[in-house]
Each structure stands twice: as structure tokens, then as C-alpha cells.
């Protein structure tokens, strides 16, 4: 099948850039002809909350790609459409996650529907934004997504949202694939060296909160839970990721709850080559999200063999199976979260849950094959 894929990739950073790059890589590996188009820039600087949207990795994920699209420049939208028409693909894959992309993607999909025979499929990382869902968000999402011949989502929650938003749409669900190719394991000496560098005592169990720190991630509830955990276990919380909220707020929070000595903040985007050591150092990954559809961090953790403690929001409980490969608690409940963390260590769940994660990797339960099968199914209709 001939495809055109449009989305972010290196030098841009983050989960969706990794996702799109890996999707193209795996589509090509199974024999599909794929032209990949990406952005000359993503956001104007004043709209981006982080320090930079560029990936600092020395070993980035890269595939062959042509950089064409600027979402603020309509001339580039037209140029991209002309290139895709010349490619004459069977299917065009577009990415949707926030309303910012509405003008460019609605133009591109309408133009392609009018001037080509290609089917348009939208991969919806979020049907609605994490902090949205109001009338304007629904209007912009429907404006774009109704142009697609089919939608692919990664959770039951987004499946129901898409069907409610566009009752006539063809919506397919595929679990978010693994991100294990982004990172590599490290050796014991490097792990202990990182522990020493961070000043974490050898007797402390380590909880890892990883990813951009934003309000919907629920970090404050993990900090609230920590005093209850510390009463039962010597633990250390490692918060690794760039803050898109006030770091001073969370630092004050640790002081207010008397756990400042039990928390280390690494406030920066972590390049690919440093991911392995942080995950290998951790005993468990803890993601106390307030809202979510799914999480690339969960799939990164599973890809590196780590169980996850998380909350029952969005589609997280669909992949983190309570009592099997992790633990699932209600959101915004620091007591339940603390009990789950204590249970994980007291009942010695690390070994059996790690084994379950490894078994799922061996069975390819979170492989890219399922997503590619959805794309092939759309293309065959």
C-alpha cells in the first residue's frame, strides 16, 4: 500500500514525534511504501510552554522525511497538498491531538478529499485536549475529524468520545504501541552511579514520576501520599521531566508535607540516551493522573520492563491491569495511592509484576502490528 504520513519527528521532541517516527519505521519494515512529511516548525515561540520543542538527544530516532509544513503559513499547506497529490497514495495518515492544528489540518484534509482519491485517516492521540472539552474544543475537533474517512483512537474513552462527537464516523481502536525503541537498558554500575549522583540512599526504594509536569498529571497527589508511605517504607520519589507548571509550587508542597528530603526533582527534558538509567534505577513507575486518554510513559515503562501504579482515568486501566502488571487506584485519592505503593513493596509484587510485563512484551501485546493492521483495514475498504 502507498501511504503518506504527516506529523512531527526529529528534530522535534516528545511522545507524538517518537510515535510518528516509529509508525513510519514499522510501516516501511512490513513493506508499505511510505512518504513522510513533517514540519519546518510546529509552534510560534510564544505559544510553546517549554524551553524548546527541539530534541537534545545525541541518539535521536530518525527516519527519512521531507520537511514541508508550517501550521501558521497557508502557502505550505497548499505545497504539502500538491506533493501528496503527486505521490498518488492510497491513504494519507494525519495526526490530531490539540485544537491548535485545526486551521491547517482542516484545509489539508478538505483539499485532499476534493483533489485526490486517497483516503484520509486521522490518528487521534486525544479527541479532546486534556484541559479542554468545552463547546469550542468540540467544534474544532469535529471540524477537522469529520473530514476523515476513518479515525483511529487508543482508548475506550476516546472511542466513545469520537462516536458521540461524530456518530456516523468509522472509528477503530488500537492500544497505544510500545515505545521501547526510544531507550536502552544500562549496566549496574551506571545505575548505581546515577543513584549516587542523585544522593539517594541505597536502602530507599525508588518511585519514578516521569514526563512533562502539567496539572493534569496529578503530581501533587503523589506528594500528598508520600508521608503516608514514608511511615511504612524508606522510599524516595524521583520526579524527572520538564515542568510546564510552577516548579516552586511543587517544591513548596514537599516542604509543607515534610518530605523534601524524600523527593528529587530533575527539571529538564531527558534525552533518549539517559532514559534507560532513570527507568532501570526505579522500582516502580507512579503516574497519578487526574485525566488522560492513554500514556506514552506507560508504554515506555512497559517497554523497559517496569510495572506501573496509576489511576483509573481514560484508558490507563485498559493497559495497566490491576494486580497483574501494575496497580490501579481512584484519581485524586492520596490515601488509596499511598496504600497501593505500600502494598507493592510489602507484598513483594515487583518480581511477579515485572515478569508479567516481560511476558506481555514477548507476546507482542503492545506491538505496532495492531496499529498497522487498523491502517491496512481502512486502506482495504
C-alpha positions as CSV (number, residue, x, y, z in Angstrom):
1,X,0.0,0.0,0.0
2,X,1.2,3.5,-0.8
3,X,0.8,5.9,2.1
4,X,1.7,9.5,3.0
5,X,2.2,10.2,6.7
6,X,2.1,13.7,8.1
7,X,3.3,14.5,11.6
8,X,6.2,15.6,13.9
9,X,9.5,13.8,14.0
10,X,13.1,14.7,14.9
11,X,14.4,17.4,15.5
12,X,11.1,17.9,17.4
13,X,10.8,16.1,20.8
14,X,8.2,14.4,22.8
15,X,5.9,11.4,22.6
16,X,4.0,12.2,19.4
17,X,7.2,12.8,17.5
18,X,8.5,9.5,18.7
19,X,5.2,7.9,17.9
20,X,5.1,9.2,14.3
21,X,8.7,8.2,13.6
22,X,8.2,4.7,14.9
23,X,4.9,4.3,12.9
24,X,6.7,5.2,9.7
25,X,9.6,2.9,10.6
26,X,7.3,-0.1,11.2
27,X,5.1,0.6,8.2
28,X,8.2,0.6,6.0
29,X,9.6,-2.6,7.6
30,X,6.4,-4.6,6.7
31,X,6.7,-3.5,3.0
32,X,4.5,-0.4,2.7
33,X,5.6,2.5,0.5
34,X,5.6,5.5,2.8
35,X,6.3,9.2,2.1
36,X,6.8,11.0,5.3
37,X,6.2,14.8,5.6
38,X,6.9,16.8,8.7
39,X,7.1,20.4,10.0
40,X,9.5,23.2,9.3
41,X,8.3,24.4,12.6
42,X,5.4,23.4,15.0
43,X,4.5,26.3,17.2
44,X,5.4,30.0,17.4
45,X,7.7,30.5,20.4
46,X,5.1,32.5,22.4
47,X,2.7,29.6,22.2
48,X,5.1,26.9,23.4
49,X,5.2,26.5,27.3
50,X,8.5,24.6,27.4
51,X,12.1,25.8,27.0
52,X,12.3,24.5,23.4
53,X,10.5,22.0,21.2
54,X,13.8,20.6,19.8
55,X,15.1,17.2,20.9
56,X,18.5,17.4,22.5
57,X,19.2,13.6,22.1
58,X,22.6,12.6,20.8
59,X,21.0,9.4,19.6
60,X,17.6,10.5,18.2
61,X,15.0,8.4,16.5
62,X,15.3,9.3,12.8
63,X,13.8,8.1,9.5
64,X,13.8,9.5,6.0
65,X,11.5,12.6,5.9
66,X,10.7,15.7,4.0
67,X,10.1,18.9,6.0
68,X,7.4,21.0,4.4
69,X,4.6,22.1,6.7
70,X,4.3,25.3,8.8
71,X,0.9,25.4,10.5
72,X,1.0,29.2,10.6
73,X,1.8,29.5,6.8
74,X,-1.1,28.6,4.5
75,X,1.2,28.5,1.5
76,X,3.0,25.5,3.0
77,X,-0.4,23.8,3.4
78,X,-1.0,24.1,-0.3
79,X,2.5,22.9,-1.1
80,X,2.1,19.8,1.0
81,X,-1.2,19.0,-0.7
82,X,0.4,19.3,-4.1
83,X,3.2,17.0,-3.1
84,X,0.7,14.4,-1.7
85,X,-1.3,14.6,-4.9
86,X,1.8,13.9,-6.9
87,X,2.6,10.9,-4.7
88,X,-0.8,9.4,-5.5
89,X,-1.1,7.5,-2.3
90,X,-3.9,5.1,-1.3
91,X,-4.1,6.5,2.2
92,X,-3.0,9.7,4.0
93,X,-2.4,9.5,7.7
94,X,-2.7,12.7,9.7
95,X,-2.2,13.2,13.5
96,X,-4.7,15.0,15.8
97,X,-4.1,16.0,19.4
98,X,-4.9,19.6,20.2
99,X,-7.2,22.3,18.6
100,X,-4.1,24.4,17.5
101,X,-3.9,22.2,14.4
102,X,-7.5,23.0,13.3
103,X,-6.8,25.5,10.5
104,X,-4.0,23.7,8.8
105,X,-5.4,20.1,9.1
106,X,-9.0,21.1,8.1
107,X,-7.6,22.8,4.9
108,X,-5.3,19.9,4.1
109,X,-7.9,17.2,4.6
110,X,-10.6,19.1,2.6
111,X,-8.2,19.7,-0.2
112,X,-7.1,16.1,-0.4
113,X,-10.7,14.9,-0.4
114,X,-11.5,17.3,-3.3
115,X,-8.4,16.8,-5.4
116,X,-7.3,13.2,-4.8
117,X,-8.7,9.7,-4.5
118,X,-6.7,9.0,-1.3
119,X,-8.5,8.0,1.9
120,X,-7.8,10.2,4.9
121,X,-7.3,8.7,8.3
122,X,-6.9,10.6,11.5
123,X,-4.9,9.1,14.4
124,X,-6.4,10.8,17.4
125,X,-4.0,11.0,20.3
126,X,-6.6,13.0,22.2
127,X,-10.0,13.6,20.7
128,X,-10.3,16.4,23.2
129,X,-7.4,18.2,24.9
130,X,-6.6,17.2,28.5
131,X,-7.6,20.5,29.9
132,X,-10.5,21.2,27.4
133,X,-13.7,19.6,26.3
134,X,-15.9,22.7,26.0
135,X,-18.0,23.9,23.1
136,X,-15.1,25.5,21.2
137,X,-12.9,22.4,21.6
138,X,-15.7,20.1,20.4
139,X,-16.4,22.4,17.4
140,X,-12.8,22.5,16.3
141,X,-12.4,18.8,16.7
142,X,-15.5,18.0,14.7
143,X,-14.5,20.5,12.0
144,X,-11.2,18.6,11.5
145,X,-12.2,15.0,12.2
146,X,-15.3,14.9,10.1
147,X,-13.0,15.2,7.0
148,X,-11.5,11.8,7.7
149,X,-12.7,8.6,6.1
150,X,-11.8,6.9,9.4
151,X,-10.4,7.7,12.9
152,X,-8.1,5.6,15.0
153,X,-8.1,6.0,18.7
154,X,-6.1,4.4,21.6
155,X,-8.6,4.0,24.4
156,X,-12.3,3.2,25.0
157,X,-12.8,6.7,26.4
158,X,-11.7,8.3,23.1
159,X,-13.7,5.7,21.2
160,X,-16.9,6.8,22.9
161,X,-15.9,10.5,22.6
162,X,-15.3,10.2,18.9
163,X,-18.6,8.3,18.4
164,X,-20.5,10.9,20.4
165,X,-18.9,13.8,18.5
166,X,-19.3,12.2,15.0
167,X,-22.0,9.4,15.2
168,X,-21.5,8.5,11.5
169,X,-17.7,8.2,11.7
170,X,-15.8,5.0,11.2
171,X,-13.8,4.7,14.4
172,X,-11.3,1.9,15.1
173,X,-9.4,1.3,18.4
174,X,-5.8,0.1,18.7
175,X,-4.0,0.2,22.0
176,X,-1.1,2.6,22.1
177,X,2.0,0.7,21.0
178,X,5.3,0.3,22.9
179,X,8.0,3.0,22.9
180,X,10.8,0.6,23.9
181,X,12.9,1.5,20.9
182,X,13.4,5.0,22.3
183,X,15.5,3.9,25.2
184,X,18.0,1.2,26.1
185,X,18.9,-0.6,29.3
186,X,22.1,0.3,31.1
187,X,24.5,-1.7,33.3
188,X,24.5,-2.0,37.1
189,X,27.5,0.3,37.5
190,X,25.7,3.1,35.6
191,X,22.6,2.6,37.7
192,X,24.4,2.8,41.0
193,X,26.4,5.8,39.7
194,X,23.1,7.6,39.0
195,X,21.8,6.8,42.4
196,X,25.0,8.2,44.0
197,X,24.8,11.3,41.8
198,X,21.2,12.0,42.9
199,X,22.1,11.4,46.5
200,X,19.5,8.6,47.1
201,X,20.3,6.2,49.9
202,X,20.9,2.6,49.0
203,X,18.2,1.3,51.3
204,X,15.5,3.5,49.7
205,X,13.0,2.1,47.3
206,X,12.6,4.4,44.3
207,X,9.4,5.7,42.8
208,X,9.7,7.3,39.4
209,X,7.3,10.0,38.1
210,X,8.3,10.7,34.5
211,X,7.3,13.1,31.8
212,X,6.3,16.8,31.4
213,X,4.9,18.1,34.7
214,X,1.5,19.5,34.0
215,X,-1.5,20.0,36.3
216,X,-3.5,17.0,34.8
217,X,-0.6,14.7,35.7
218,X,-1.6,14.8,39.4
219,X,1.9,15.1,40.9
220,X,0.5,16.9,44.0
221,X,-1.5,13.8,45.0
222,X,1.7,11.7,44.9
223,X,3.4,14.2,47.1
224,X,0.4,14.2,49.5
225,X,0.6,10.4,49.6
226,X,4.3,10.3,50.3
227,X,4.2,11.0,54.1
228,X,1.8,8.0,54.5
229,X,4.2,5.8,52.5
230,X,7.3,7.0,54.4
231,X,5.7,5.9,57.7
232,X,5.8,2.3,56.3
233,X,8.8,2.2,53.9
234,X,12.0,4.1,53.2
235,X,11.2,5.5,49.8
236,X,12.5,8.2,47.5
237,X,10.4,9.9,44.8
238,X,12.3,10.8,41.6
239,X,10.4,13.4,39.5
240,X,12.0,13.5,36.1
241,X,10.7,15.8,33.3
242,X,10.4,19.4,32.3
243,X,8.0,21.5,34.3
244,X,5.1,23.1,32.4
245,X,3.8,24.3,35.7
246,X,5.4,26.2,38.5
247,X,8.3,24.1,40.0
248,X,8.3,26.3,43.1
249,X,4.7,25.2,43.8
250,X,5.7,21.5,44.0
251,X,8.9,22.3,45.9
252,X,6.9,24.2,48.5
253,X,4.5,21.3,48.5
254,X,7.2,18.8,49.5
255,X,8.2,21.2,52.4
256,X,4.6,21.6,53.6
257,X,4.2,17.8,53.8
258,X,7.6,17.2,55.4
259,X,9.0,15.1,52.6
260,X,11.5,17.4,51.0
261,X,14.4,15.0,51.8
262,X,12.5,12.2,50.1
263,X,12.0,13.9,46.7
264,X,14.4,14.8,43.9
265,X,13.4,17.0,41.0
266,X,15.1,16.7,37.7
267,X,13.5,19.6,35.9
268,X,14.6,19.1,32.2
269,X,13.7,17.2,29.1
270,X,15.6,13.9,29.3
271,X,17.4,12.9,26.0
272,X,16.9,9.3,24.7
273,X,20.3,8.1,25.9
274,X,19.5,9.0,29.5
275,X,16.1,7.4,29.7
276,X,17.3,3.8,30.4
277,X,19.3,4.7,33.6
278,X,16.3,6.5,35.2
279,X,13.9,3.7,34.5
280,X,16.4,1.0,35.4
281,X,17.0,2.8,38.7
282,X,13.3,2.9,39.6
283,X,11.5,0.1,41.5
284,X,8.1,1.2,40.1
285,X,6.7,4.0,37.9
286,X,3.9,6.0,39.5
287,X,1.6,8.1,37.3
288,X,-1.3,9.6,39.4
289,X,-3.0,11.3,36.5
290,X,-6.2,13.3,37.1
291,X,-7.2,12.9,33.5
292,X,-5.8,11.1,30.5
293,X,-6.7,9.1,27.4
294,X,-3.6,6.9,27.4
295,X,0.1,7.5,28.2
296,X,3.3,7.0,26.2
297,X,5.1,6.9,29.6
298,X,3.2,3.7,30.5
299,X,4.3,2.1,27.2
300,X,7.9,3.4,27.7
301,X,7.9,1.9,31.2
302,X,6.5,-1.4,30.0
303,X,9.0,-1.5,27.2
304,X,11.8,-1.2,29.7
305,X,10.2,-3.9,32.0
306,X,8.8,-1.7,34.7
307,X,5.4,-2.1,36.5
308,X,3.2,0.9,36.8
309,X,1.0,2.3,39.6
310,X,-1.6,4.6,38.1
311,X,-5.1,5.9,38.3
312,X,-8.4,4.8,36.8
313,X,-8.8,7.6,34.2
314,X,-9.1,7.4,30.4
315,X,-7.7,4.2,29.0
316,X,-4.9,3.7,31.6
317,X,-6.7,0.8,33.3
318,X,-7.0,-0.9,29.9
319,X,-3.2,-1.5,29.7
320,X,-2.2,-1.3,33.4
321,X,-4.1,-4.4,34.6
322,X,-4.7,-4.1,38.4
323,X,-2.8,-6.8,40.3
324,X,-1.1,-8.1,37.1
325,X,1.4,-5.7,35.6
326,X,0.7,-2.8,38.0
327,X,-1.9,-1.3,40.4
328,X,-4.8,1.0,39.6
329,X,-6.4,3.4,42.2
330,X,-9.0,6.1,42.0
331,X,-7.8,9.5,40.9
332,X,-7.2,12.4,43.3
333,X,-7.1,10.0,46.3
334,X,-3.8,10.2,48.1
335,X,-4.7,7.6,50.7
336,X,-5.6,5.0,48.1
337,X,-2.4,5.8,46.2
338,X,-0.3,5.5,49.4
339,X,-1.8,2.2,50.2
340,X,-1.1,0.9,46.7
341,X,2.6,1.9,46.9
342,X,3.0,0.3,50.4
343,X,1.2,-2.8,49.2
344,X,3.5,-3.1,46.1
345,X,6.6,-3.3,48.4
346,X,5.1,-5.1,51.4
347,X,3.6,-7.9,49.3
348,X,6.7,-8.1,47.2
349,X,4.8,-7.5,43.9
350,X,7.8,-6.2,42.0
351,X,9.0,-9.6,40.8
352,X,5.7,-11.1,39.6
353,X,4.6,-7.9,38.0
354,X,7.9,-7.4,36.2
355,X,7.6,-11.0,35.0
356,X,4.0,-10.2,33.7
357,X,5.3,-7.1,31.9
358,X,8.1,-9.1,30.3
359,X,5.6,-11.8,29.2
360,X,3.4,-9.2,27.5
361,X,6.4,-7.9,25.7
362,X,7.2,-11.4,24.5
363,X,3.6,-11.9,23.3
364,X,3.7,-8.5,21.4
365,X,0.5,-7.4,23.2
366,X,1.6,-3.7,22.7
367,X,3.3,-4.1,19.4
368,X,3.0,-1.9,16.4
369,X,1.3,-4.8,14.4
370,X,-2.1,-4.0,15.8
371,X,-2.0,-0.3,14.8
372,X,-0.7,-1.2,11.3
373,X,-3.5,-3.8,11.0
374,X,-6.0,-1.0,11.6
375,X,-4.4,1.2,8.9
376,X,-4.4,-1.7,6.5
377,X,-8.0,-2.5,7.2
378,X,-9.0,1.1,6.4
379,X,-7.0,1.1,3.2
380,X,-8.6,-2.2,2.1
381,X,-12.2,-0.9,2.3
